[in-house]
Amino acid sequence: MSVIEAIKKRNSSAFMAEDDVDNDLIRQILDAAVCTPVHYKTNPWRFLVIRGEGRHKLGNFMADRLAKEMDDPSSDKNIRFLDKIRKKALRAPIIIVAAAAKSDCKDAMMVEDIASVSAACQNILLSADELGLSAIWRTGSLAYDPRTVSFLGFDRGTEIVGFIYLGHPLKEIGSKPRETSGKYTRFLE
């Protein structure tokens, strides 16, 4: 299959079995992830693989973080909501946190390093599909909170680019129709 066909065929799927993913498959995926363009050879890619009990720790952090922002976290409604948030980290057996490290290079721009890690996330999704795995890229306010960066053990100044949920598919997700670029493209001639 060509690269273009693989890109057009790939589809995110949140329906994953609880079966663990072999470390060799994760290594193959992350080795492909770091094959992205990057200015000044900053190598900004930082990955944290979360599995097992680590997912429960992340889920508890997510719920505790939101509870601190609530007027009454002990209300029945909020208890149910926080339990739902806590369980989000259990949607897949593996969560790969992809982040961009702050560079010491004076010419480096964080936006370029984030772009490189974003390309790494796409490589993760494509590699997972190639290996017969399901993957879905998530962000949200959790990703942009410095408390999350600290909780996950990343260096200060690191920017989380995404949480990629990874696992074995529970069901086959077919390709979906894709738009063409025509209505989004202009030419300057």
C-alpha positions, 0 to 999 in steps of 0.5 A: 500500500502506498503512503497516500493510500495508508493516510487516506485509509487510516481512521481513529478508533476508540473501541479497544480490547483490554489486552496489553500491547507488546513492548516491541510493538510500542518500540516500533511505533515510537521509533517511527514517531521520531522520524519527523522534520525538526529545526536545529536538531532539537529532538524535542520528542518526549514520550511517556507510556502509561499502562496498568496502574499508571492509568488509574493514577492518571485517571485519579489526577484528572478527576482531582484536578477538576474537583479542585475547580468545583464549588461542590465536588461532593454533590451526587451529580459531581461525584458521578461526573468525576467518576466518569472522568476517572474512567477516561484513562481506562479507555485503552490499555496503553496511553502514549503521552507525546510532548515537546521539550523546551530546547536550549538552542537560542534559535529554536522556536517552541512552535516548530518543536510542537509541530515536529511532535505533532508530526510524530503523533501522526506517525504514531497513528499511521504506525499503529494502523500498519501494525493492526492496532487501534489508536486515537489522539486526544487533547483537551484542557488536561494537555495544556495544564502545567500541573499535568506536565509536572504530574507526568514528570516532564521537565518544566517548559515541556508542552504536551501535544497529545494523549494517544490511546493505543490498543488492539481493535475490538471491531473493524472500523472501515475507511470513511470518505475523505475530503479533497483539498480543493476548497482549502487551496489557493495558488499564487502564480 
